[in-house]
Amino acid sequence: MEYVAVLLPSLVVGLLFWFAMKSIFNADKSERQAEAQAQAEAEAQAASPGDRTDPESNR
């Protein structure tokens, strides 16, 4: 029983660290996916010149 009392705090801290790192990596992954999607949408919008209005083209 004394082994559990000695090892339990380390295990709990290790699990908390693991969950925190997992959360950080998942947030980073989601952010990268959102950034890639926004970049693709911006490139698609720039590729279709008929959909946007350019104030200099009305001169």
C-alpha positions as CSV (number, residue, x, y, z in Angstrom):
1,M,0.0,0.0,0.0
2,E,2.9,2.4,0.6
3,Y,4.0,1.9,-3.0
4,V,0.6,3.3,-4.2
5,A,1.0,6.3,-1.8
6,V,4.4,7.0,-3.2
7,L,3.6,6.5,-6.9
8,L,0.1,8.0,-7.1
9,P,1.1,11.7,-7.0
10,S,3.6,11.2,-9.8
11,L,1.0,9.3,-11.9
12,V,-1.6,12.0,-11.4
13,V,0.8,14.7,-12.4
14,G,1.9,12.7,-15.4
15,L,-1.7,12.2,-16.5
16,L,-2.5,15.9,-16.0
17,F,0.5,16.8,-18.1
18,W,-0.5,14.3,-20.8
19,F,-4.0,15.7,-21.0
20,A,-2.7,19.3,-21.1
21,M,-0.3,18.4,-24.0
22,K,-3.0,16.5,-25.9
23,S,-5.3,19.5,-25.6
24,I,-2.6,21.9,-26.8
25,F,-1.7,19.7,-29.8
26,N,-5.4,19.3,-30.7
27,A,-5.9,23.0,-30.6
28,D,-2.9,23.6,-32.8
29,K,-4.1,21.0,-35.2
30,S,-7.6,22.7,-35.4
31,E,-6.0,26.1,-35.9
32,R,-3.8,24.8,-38.7
33,Q,-6.8,23.3,-40.4
34,A,-8.8,26.5,-40.1
35,E,-5.9,28.5,-41.4
36,A,-5.5,26.2,-44.4
37,Q,-9.2,26.4,-45.1
38,A,-9.2,30.2,-45.0
39,Q,-6.1,30.3,-47.2
40,A,-7.8,28.0,-49.8
41,E,-10.9,30.2,-49.7
42,A,-8.9,33.3,-50.2
43,E,-7.0,31.7,-53.1
44,A,-10.3,30.5,-54.7
45,Q,-11.8,34.0,-54.4
46,A,-8.7,35.6,-55.9
47,A,-8.8,33.1,-58.8
48,S,-12.3,34.1,-59.8
49,P,-12.1,37.8,-60.9
50,G,-15.8,38.0,-61.9
51,D,-17.1,37.6,-58.4
52,R,-15.4,40.7,-56.9
53,T,-15.7,44.3,-57.5
54,D,-12.6,46.3,-58.2
55,P,-13.0,50.1,-57.8
56,E,-10.2,50.8,-60.2
57,S,-11.8,48.9,-63.0
58,N,-14.8,51.3,-63.1
59,R,-12.6,54.2,-64.4
